[in-house]
Amino acid sequence: MTRIATIPQQRLTANAIQRNQERLAVTQAQLASGRKANDLAALGSAAVRTLSTHSMLARAEAQSGVARQLGTTLSLYDTAITGIDTLGTSLQQSLLTAQGTSETAGLQDTIESAFSQFSALLNADEGGVPLFGGGESTPPFAPSKLADLAADPTTDFSNGTVRASARVADNLDMTYGITARDVGGALAQIFRTLADAGPFTGALTTAQHAALKAAGSALDTAMTGVRAVNAENGHRQAKAETLATRADDRAILFKGIVSANEDADLGQIAMDLSQQKTMLQASYSVFSQLSGLSLVDYLR
Protein backbone atom coordinates (compact mmCIF):
# COMPACT_ATOMS: atom_id res chain seq x y z
CA MET A 1 0.00 0.00 0.00
CA THR A 2 1.35 3.48 -0.92
CA ARG A 3 2.23 5.59 2.13
CA ILE A 4 1.20 9.24 2.23
CA ALA A 5 3.95 11.66 3.40
CA THR A 6 1.75 13.49 5.88
CA ILE A 7 4.48 14.98 8.09
CA PRO A 8 5.89 17.29 5.35
CA GLN A 9 2.33 18.19 4.39
CA GLN A 10 1.59 19.06 8.02
CA ARG A 11 4.62 21.32 8.13
CA LEU A 12 3.61 23.06 4.92
CA THR A 13 0.08 23.49 6.20
CA ALA A 14 1.31 24.76 9.58
CA ASN A 15 3.47 27.32 7.80
CA ALA A 16 0.49 28.36 5.70
CA ILE A 17 -1.60 28.72 8.85
CA GLN A 18 1.08 30.91 10.41
CA ARG A 19 1.27 33.15 7.32
CA ASN A 20 -2.50 33.44 7.15
CA GLN A 21 -2.62 34.33 10.85
CA GLU A 22 0.00 37.05 10.32
CA ARG A 23 -1.88 38.49 7.33
CA LEU A 24 -5.13 38.40 9.29
CA ALA A 25 -3.49 40.16 12.26
CA VAL A 26 -2.13 42.90 9.98
CA THR A 27 -5.54 43.36 8.33
CA GLN A 28 -7.29 43.50 11.71
CA ALA A 29 -4.77 46.11 12.89
CA GLN A 30 -5.46 48.18 9.77
CA LEU A 31 -9.18 47.91 10.41
CA ALA A 32 -8.75 49.03 14.02
CA SER A 33 -6.42 51.95 13.28
CA GLY A 34 -7.73 52.95 9.85
CA ARG A 35 -4.13 53.14 8.61
CA LYS A 36 -2.16 51.14 6.11
CA ALA A 37 0.83 50.84 8.44
CA ASN A 38 1.77 51.53 12.04
CA ASP A 39 4.94 53.46 11.14
CA LEU A 40 6.49 55.34 8.24
CA ALA A 41 9.03 52.60 7.55
CA ALA A 42 6.22 50.23 6.61
CA LEU A 43 5.08 52.63 3.87
CA GLY A 44 8.14 51.83 1.79
CA SER A 45 8.89 54.22 -1.05
CA ALA A 46 6.02 56.53 -0.01
CA ALA A 47 7.59 57.17 3.41
CA VAL A 48 9.83 60.06 2.33
CA ARG A 49 7.03 61.81 0.42
CA THR A 50 4.64 61.32 3.32
CA LEU A 51 7.12 62.68 5.86
CA SER A 52 7.75 65.72 3.66
CA THR A 53 4.02 66.29 3.27
CA HIS A 54 3.55 66.09 7.05
CA SER A 55 6.14 68.85 7.42
CA MET A 56 4.40 71.06 4.84
CA LEU A 57 1.02 70.36 6.47
CA ALA A 58 2.31 71.43 9.88
CA ARG A 59 3.72 74.63 8.38
CA ALA A 60 0.47 75.43 6.56
CA GLU A 61 -1.60 74.86 9.71
CA ALA A 62 0.77 77.04 11.74
CA GLN A 63 0.58 79.83 9.17
CA SER A 64 -3.21 79.59 9.14
CA GLY A 65 -3.26 79.85 12.93
CA VAL A 66 -0.95 82.88 12.89
CA ALA A 67 -3.02 84.60 10.19
CA ARG A 68 -6.25 84.03 12.11
CA GLN A 69 -4.74 85.25 15.38
CA LEU A 70 -3.42 88.27 13.52
CA GLY A 71 -6.92 88.85 12.14
CA THR A 72 -8.25 88.95 15.72
CA THR A 73 -5.63 91.50 16.74
CA LEU A 74 -6.34 93.64 13.69
CA SER A 75 -10.05 93.52 14.50
CA LEU A 76 -9.30 94.86 17.97
CA TYR A 77 -7.24 97.63 16.39
CA ASP A 78 -10.17 98.40 14.10
CA THR A 79 -12.61 98.54 17.02
CA ALA A 80 -10.41 100.91 19.04
CA ILE A 81 -9.52 103.20 16.14
CA THR A 82 -13.12 103.31 14.93
CA GLY A 83 -14.14 104.28 18.48
CA ILE A 84 -11.63 107.14 18.42
CA ASP A 85 -12.94 108.20 15.01
CA THR A 86 -16.51 108.19 16.32
CA LEU A 87 -15.76 110.22 19.43
CA GLY A 88 -13.68 112.68 17.39
CA THR A 89 -16.51 113.17 14.92
CA SER A 90 -19.03 113.64 17.74
CA LEU A 91 -16.74 116.11 19.49
CA GLN A 92 -16.28 118.06 16.29
CA GLN A 93 -20.06 118.34 15.88
CA SER A 94 -20.40 119.59 19.47
CA LEU A 95 -17.72 122.23 18.88
CA LEU A 96 -19.45 123.43 15.72
CA THR A 97 -22.79 123.64 17.53
CA ALA A 98 -21.27 125.65 20.35
CA GLN A 99 -19.64 128.04 17.86
CA GLY A 100 -22.89 128.50 15.98
CA THR A 101 -25.06 129.15 19.05
CA SER A 102 -22.40 130.68 21.32
CA GLU A 103 -23.87 128.48 24.05
CA THR A 104 -21.88 125.90 25.97
CA ALA A 105 -24.57 123.92 27.75
CA GLY A 106 -23.18 120.42 28.25
CA LEU A 107 -20.04 121.15 26.22
CA GLN A 108 -17.61 120.72 29.13
CA ASP A 109 -19.14 117.35 30.01
CA THR A 110 -18.95 116.32 26.35
CA ILE A 111 -15.25 117.21 26.15
CA GLU A 112 -14.38 115.43 29.40
CA SER A 113 -16.41 112.34 28.45
CA ALA A 114 -14.75 112.22 25.03
CA PHE A 115 -11.31 112.45 26.65
CA SER A 116 -12.09 109.60 29.06
CA GLN A 117 -13.16 107.41 26.15
CA PHE A 118 -10.10 108.50 24.18
CA SER A 119 -7.79 107.49 27.05
CA ALA A 120 -9.53 104.14 27.54
CA LEU A 121 -9.32 103.27 23.84
CA LEU A 122 -5.62 104.16 23.63
CA ASN A 123 -4.99 101.86 26.61
CA ALA A 124 -7.01 98.96 25.19
CA ASP A 125 -5.31 95.60 25.54
CA GLU A 126 -5.33 92.09 24.16
CA GLY A 127 -4.81 89.42 26.79
CA GLY A 128 -3.26 91.96 29.16
CA VAL A 129 -0.84 93.34 26.54
CA PRO A 130 -1.50 96.96 25.43
CA LEU A 131 -2.62 97.08 21.80
CA PHE A 132 -0.93 100.40 21.16
CA GLY A 133 2.02 99.80 23.51
CA GLY A 134 4.70 99.53 20.83
CA GLY A 135 6.39 96.69 22.69
CA GLU A 136 5.90 98.14 26.19
CA SER A 137 3.88 96.26 28.81
CA THR A 138 2.48 99.35 30.57
CA PRO A 139 -0.50 101.44 29.39
CA PRO A 140 0.82 103.81 26.71
CA PHE A 141 -1.26 106.88 27.67
CA ALA A 142 -1.08 108.07 31.27
CA PRO A 143 -3.98 110.51 31.94
CA SER A 144 -7.48 109.15 32.33
CA LYS A 145 -9.14 112.53 32.98
CA LEU A 146 -8.83 115.82 31.14
CA ALA A 147 -7.46 117.46 34.28
CA ASP A 148 -4.56 114.99 34.29
CA LEU A 149 -3.38 115.96 30.80
CA ALA A 150 0.13 117.43 30.86
CA ALA A 151 0.93 120.90 29.55
CA ASP A 152 2.88 119.13 26.82
CA PRO A 153 0.72 116.08 25.87
CA THR A 154 3.64 114.39 24.10
CA THR A 155 5.05 113.60 27.56
CA ASP A 156 1.91 111.64 28.43
CA PHE A 157 2.69 108.98 25.81
CA SER A 158 4.95 106.17 26.98
CA ASN A 159 4.54 103.72 24.13
CA GLY A 160 7.59 102.06 22.62
CA THR A 161 8.64 102.17 19.00
CA VAL A 162 8.53 98.43 18.23
CA ARG A 163 6.27 97.55 15.30
CA ALA A 164 4.88 94.07 15.85
CA SER A 165 5.11 91.66 12.92
CA ALA A 166 4.02 88.10 12.15
CA ARG A 167 5.17 85.38 9.73
CA VAL A 168 1.98 84.78 7.78
CA ALA A 169 3.38 82.78 4.84
CA ASP A 170 6.64 81.36 3.55
CA ASN A 171 9.19 84.19 3.50
CA LEU A 172 6.45 86.75 4.19
CA ASP A 173 6.33 88.82 7.37
CA MET A 174 3.53 91.32 7.92
CA THR A 175 4.28 94.37 10.10
CA TYR A 176 1.06 95.44 11.76
CA GLY A 177 1.88 97.23 15.02
CA ILE A 178 0.30 100.65 15.72
CA THR A 179 1.37 102.88 18.60
CA ALA A 180 -0.74 105.17 20.76
CA ARG A 181 1.16 108.20 19.48
CA ASP A 182 0.32 107.18 15.87
CA VAL A 183 -3.40 107.27 16.60
CA GLY A 184 -3.79 109.84 19.36
CA GLY A 185 -0.85 112.25 19.19
CA ALA A 186 -2.71 114.99 17.32
CA LEU A 187 -5.95 114.48 19.27
CA ALA A 188 -4.14 114.84 22.60
CA GLN A 189 -2.90 118.26 21.50
CA ILE A 190 -6.48 119.27 20.63
CA PHE A 191 -7.72 118.20 24.07
CA ARG A 192 -4.92 120.30 25.58
CA THR A 193 -6.16 123.31 23.59
CA LEU A 194 -9.71 122.73 24.84
CA ALA A 195 -8.51 122.25 28.44
CA ASP A 196 -6.62 125.55 28.30
CA ALA A 197 -9.67 127.38 26.90
CA GLY A 198 -12.11 125.91 29.42
CA PRO A 199 -14.02 125.40 31.47
CA PHE A 200 -16.91 126.05 29.12
CA THR A 201 -19.84 127.41 31.11
CA GLY A 202 -22.36 130.00 30.02
CA ALA A 203 -21.87 132.10 26.90
CA LEU A 204 -18.67 131.75 24.90
CA THR A 205 -16.03 134.40 25.31
CA THR A 206 -14.12 135.71 22.31
CA ALA A 207 -11.05 133.71 23.34
CA GLN A 208 -13.09 130.53 23.77
CA HIS A 209 -14.75 131.02 20.42
CA ALA A 210 -11.33 131.31 18.78
CA ALA A 211 -10.11 128.24 20.67
CA LEU A 212 -13.09 126.18 19.51
CA LYS A 213 -12.54 127.28 15.93
CA ALA A 214 -8.85 126.32 16.10
CA ALA A 215 -9.71 122.99 17.73
CA GLY A 216 -12.33 122.26 15.05
CA SER A 217 -9.85 122.92 12.24
CA ALA A 218 -7.22 120.78 13.96
CA LEU A 219 -9.78 118.01 14.38
CA ASP A 220 -10.28 117.89 10.62
CA THR A 221 -6.60 117.15 10.12
CA ALA A 222 -6.38 114.80 13.11
CA MET A 223 -9.37 112.70 12.05
CA THR A 224 -7.98 112.43 8.51
CA GLY A 225 -4.85 110.92 10.06
CA VAL A 226 -6.85 108.55 12.27
CA ARG A 227 -8.88 107.33 9.29
CA ALA A 228 -5.73 106.82 7.24
CA VAL A 229 -4.30 104.61 10.01
CA ASN A 230 -7.56 102.65 10.17
CA ALA A 231 -7.69 102.26 6.39
CA GLU A 232 -4.18 100.81 6.41
CA ASN A 233 -5.22 98.48 9.21
CA GLY A 234 -8.25 97.39 7.16
CA HIS A 235 -5.97 96.58 4.24
CA ARG A 236 -3.94 94.34 6.53
CA GLN A 237 -7.15 92.67 7.76
CA ALA A 238 -8.14 91.77 4.20
CA LYS A 239 -4.65 90.46 3.45
CA ALA A 240 -4.55 88.37 6.64
CA GLU A 241 -7.93 86.84 5.81
CA THR A 242 -6.77 85.97 2.30
CA LEU A 243 -3.55 84.41 3.60
CA ALA A 244 -5.47 82.37 6.20
CA THR A 245 -7.78 81.04 3.47
CA ARG A 246 -4.83 80.12 1.26
CA ALA A 247 -3.09 78.36 4.16
CA ASP A 248 -6.29 76.40 4.87
CA ASP A 249 -6.50 75.38 1.20
CA ARG A 250 -2.89 74.16 1.27
CA ALA A 251 -3.56 72.24 4.46
CA ILE A 252 -6.56 70.50 2.86
CA LEU A 253 -4.40 69.53 -0.13
CA PHE A 254 -1.62 68.14 2.09
CA LYS A 255 -4.12 66.24 4.24
CA GLY A 256 -5.44 64.59 1.06
CA ILE A 257 -1.91 63.47 0.10
CA VAL A 258 -1.23 62.15 3.59
CA SER A 259 -4.57 60.34 3.63
CA ALA A 260 -3.87 58.71 0.26
CA ASN A 261 -0.50 57.45 1.55
CA GLU A 262 -1.47 56.48 5.09
CA ASP A 263 -5.18 55.77 5.37
CA ALA A 264 -6.40 52.29 4.66
CA ASP A 265 -9.14 51.49 2.16
CA LEU A 266 -11.81 50.12 4.51
CA GLY A 267 -13.75 48.52 1.67
CA GLN A 268 -10.67 46.61 0.51
CA ILE A 269 -9.85 45.68 4.11
CA ALA A 270 -13.30 44.17 4.57
CA MET A 271 -12.81 42.02 1.46
CA ASP A 272 -9.30 40.99 2.53
CA LEU A 273 -10.52 40.16 6.01
CA SER A 274 -13.24 37.88 4.67
CA GLN A 275 -10.84 36.11 2.29
CA GLN A 276 -8.14 35.67 4.93
CA LYS A 277 -10.60 34.23 7.44
CA THR A 278 -11.81 31.76 4.80
CA MET A 279 -8.22 30.75 3.93
CA LEU A 280 -7.32 30.36 7.59
CA GLN A 281 -10.36 28.17 8.24
CA ALA A 282 -9.47 26.06 5.20
CA SER A 283 -5.90 25.70 6.47
CA TYR A 284 -7.19 24.58 9.87
CA SER A 285 -9.42 22.00 8.17
CA VAL A 286 -6.58 20.60 6.02
CA PHE A 287 -4.22 20.46 8.98
CA SER A 288 -6.84 18.64 11.05
CA GLN A 289 -7.38 16.09 8.30
CA LEU A 290 -3.65 15.54 7.85
CA SER A 291 -3.16 15.15 11.57
CA GLY A 292 -5.87 12.49 11.73
CA LEU A 293 -4.46 10.63 8.70
CA SER A 294 -0.98 10.71 10.15
CA LEU A 295 -2.13 9.06 13.34
CA VAL A 296 -4.02 6.30 11.47
CA ASP A 297 -1.03 5.73 9.20
CA TYR A 298 1.24 5.51 12.23
CA LEU A 299 -0.95 2.89 13.92
CA ARG A 300 -0.82 0.72 10.81
Buried (B, 14 or more C-beta within 10 A) or exposed (E): EEEEEBEEBBEEBBEBBEBBEEBBEBBBEBBEEEBBBEEBEEBEEBBEEBEEBBEBBEBBBEBBEBBBBBBEBBBBBBEBBBBBBEBBBBBBEBBBBBBEEEBBEEBBEBBBBBBBBBBBBBBBBBEEEBBBBBBBEEBBBBBBEBEEBEEEBEEBBBBBEEEBEBBBBEEEEBEBBBBBBBBBBBBBBBBBBBBEBBBBEEEBEEEBBEBBEBBBEBBEEBBEBBBEBBEEBBEBBEBBBEBBEBBBEBBEBBBEBBEEBBEBEEEEBEEBBEBBBEBBEBBEEBBEEBBEBBEEBEEE
